[in-house]
Amino acid sequence: MEVAISIPDPLFEVAEKLAEARSVPRSTLYSEALCTHSTDEITARLNQVYDHNESGIEPELMSAQFEVLNHEAWRNLVVIALMSLKPKA
């Protein structure tokens, strides 16, 4: 979907440089930023829940899971899970 947005010039310039440095289109850069923001909020909320409640996962198993999934892969799984929960129009 195409959409027009207004952002401050200095922010646009930073985004342009970052997109060029990463060799990605601006739309990809903005999409990744939005996904990161939303998954950070979800992670923070889950951390609040598990700070007060045991997850029931043994520490050794949890450690092994974190070794297998790097941070980016974890974010991708969260995004996919969220997309599957979104009601279809």
N, C-alpha and C positions, 0 to 999 in steps of 0.2 A: 504494500500500500504506500502510496506517495502522500506526504504531508508536508506542509510548510510551517516552520516554527521561527520564532525570533529569539535570538540569544545575544548577549553583549558581544561587541566586536572582539575584546581581548580573549574571551572564552572561545569564540570561533577560530581565532588565530592559533590558539593552543591546540584546538582539535585538529585543525588543518595540518599543523606540524607533526602531531602525533600520528595521524592517519598516514601521512607521507612516510614518516620514519618506520612505521609498521607495514607499509605497503598494502594497506587495506582501504576500501572506500569509506567515506565519512559515515554512510548509513550503517556499515558494519561496526564501526567504532561506537556510534551512539547506541546501537542495539546491544552490544556487549556491555556498555556502561549501565544500561537499564537492567539487563539481566543480573549483573553483579550487584546492583543496588537492591533489587528485590530479593535475591538469594541471601544477601547479607542480613536483611531484616528477618527472613525466615530462620536463618541460622541463629540469630540473636534470640528469637522467641523460643526456639527449641532448646538453646542453652539455658534459658530461664527455667523451663520445665524440668530439665534434667539436673539442674543445680539443686532442686528440691526433691526430686524423685529418682530413685535408682532405675537405671535402664534395664537391669536384669542381665546384662551382657558381662561375661567374665572378662576381667582386665586383659588376659592373654589374647582372647578372641578379638577384643576391641583394638588392641595394638596391631594385631595381624591385619585387620580390616584397613586401618589407616595406612599401613605400609603398602598395601595393594593399590588403594585408590589415592592418587595424588589430588591436590586441591582443585585443579581445573576439572578433572574427571568428576569429582564430587559435585561441583557446581552444575555441570552438565546433567547429571542424574537428577538433581533437584529441579532444574528447569523442565526436564522431560516429564517428571512426575507432576509438576504443577500444570503443565499443558494438558496432561491427560485428565486432570480434575476439572478443568474449565468447562462449563456447560456449553454445548454447541448451540448456535443460533438456529 
